[in-house]
Structure formats: C-alpha cells, structure tokens
Amino acid sequence: MESLKLMPLEKWPELQTAFETDWPRGVSGFWALQTQKEWAENGLLHKFEVHSPFGDVRNGMIAINSKDTHKEIIIQCPVDDTELLENALKATKIIDWRDKITVPFAPKNIIMCIRNVLQDINMDLKLDEHSNEIVILDKQQPMFENIFLPDGATFGLLTEEHITLVNSLWVNKHDSSPWYFGLLIKARSGYGIFKDDQLVCWVFINEVGALTHLYTLERYRRNGYAELLLKLVCNNQLKRNKDTFAYCRVGNDSALMLYCKLGFKKYHIVTWCQLEPIINESNRN
C-alpha cells in the first residue's frame, strides 16, 4: 500500500489548520497551499501534487512541485516527531530517488528527518552554503501610508518581455528559470517600478506565496525604489488579508535591515537541501 496519500484540493484546509498550530514555522506550508489553491481557482495550470504521509495531516505534507526539468519536493511537518513522515519517505513509490531533488526552505525538523532516511533511500544530502531567515509581516499590520512615486515612475505588473532581464540577474538561475519566471508572470505575481517606462526595480511573489528576487538595477540604487516597491506589494497583500514573508539569506544585512525597517519580524532558519543519488556498482548494472 502506498505510504503517501494524495490530498485533493478540498482537503487542503485540514493541512492548513495543522500548519497554523505550528506558527510561525508553519508559514511556508500554509501559504504554499493557499497560493496553489488560488492559482487552481483562477485556472492557472501548474502541477502541484500534495500528499500526506499515511493520509494523516499531523504527519505533514510532501508536495511535488513541478518546475519544468527542475525536480523539487516540498516537505513540511507541523510537529517535531517526524518518525511517521520518515517511514513514509522510506516506503513510497511515488518519489523516484534516482533523480536529483531539491527540498526547499527546510526547517530544522525536516533536515533531521531527511538525514534519518538517507541510507534507506540511497541518497546524499548537501545543504546550501547559505541558510535563510524567515521574515514575516503579519497580515494584521496596518497598511503603509503616504506612498509617493517619483516623477516619471509607475508601479505595475511584469510581462513576458521582462523575463530575459530578470533571469539574467537572478543569483539562483538555472536551466528552467526562464520558464519559472514565465509561470510567475502568468500568475500576475511579478511587480515592478518603471522609470520612464523602463523596468528599474522588481520583486516576485512565488508559487508558495513568498517574496523572491527583489532587485534594483545598479544605476538606480540608493534612491529608495526597493523600499517603495515592497510597501506597494505589501499593501496589496494586506488588502487581501495575507501575511507577507520572505526567505532572507543569512549575511544579506542590507535586505534584512530593509525588511525590519518595514515591520517584518525575524523568525527561524530554513535551508535549501540538495539530494543526489549515491552511485555505486550495483546501481550501474
């Protein structure tokens, strides 16, 4: 019997309730589900399969997040005891452990869970060199007021014509990242400030509901564009009764200072995990 039970869309609120009991650690799981639910309701096609170990939401979530050729599996659990989650990972036939897999924004309990199953799934674990701090602007915060755009500046959505530019300047770009930014733009989740119709500063809200790729072109820096853009995007989120959160790389002090200036609170550390199959002679035959 398969250990990972597919969770239909109508069952996702049960998982979200479980993640709410584990706040703020559950922020990633909760908003990933909410964002994907809204995408589905709006007719945006994206393969995001949600599974629960043995069908019990208390065991967490394993979501297969298809990103073109990039294989990503989101693993989140609302409790520290991950024994049943580990057993499900060991037994599942849904995940092909012969592939290279990314497990994003893993908190401490998930990293320990993965380490406990490595031998059984015949995988090697590599943690990204830089961990990230989760920063959250609570949805109960008041909206930002007195926001004024400079002369010649406008705020708007990104379009497909901007993909090449934003991808070329993304520190995490990979073979599938142009496709990825195209997906976010189709979701109307890319925002920018335009100076004389030229894109000068941008940010995205990604498929799990997190801010990502905040960037200002070099010649336009130190003019307050990033702060202005974040205020505008956060107000959009607050109007929709949504928390705004980001994964801020440890050591990126300028970004962290900006988030804190705007009222974001710093919480726990998460890390991107890279799983690679161990190649030995038995695998080759």
Secondary structure, DSSP 8 states (H G I E B T S, - for coil): --SEEE--GGGHHHHHHHHHTTTTTTHHHHHHHHHHHHHHHTT----EEEEEETT-GGG-EEEEEEETTEEEEEEE-SSS--HHHHHHHHH-SSS-TTS-EEEEEE-HHHHHHHHHHHHHHTEEEEE-SS-EEEEEE-TTS---------TTEEEEE--GGGHHHHHHT-TT--TTHHHHHHHHHHTT-EEEEEETTEEEEEEEE-TTSEEEEEEE-GGGTTSSHHHHHHHHHHHHHHHTT--EEEEEETT-HHHHHHHHHTT-EEEEEEEEEEEEE---HHHH-
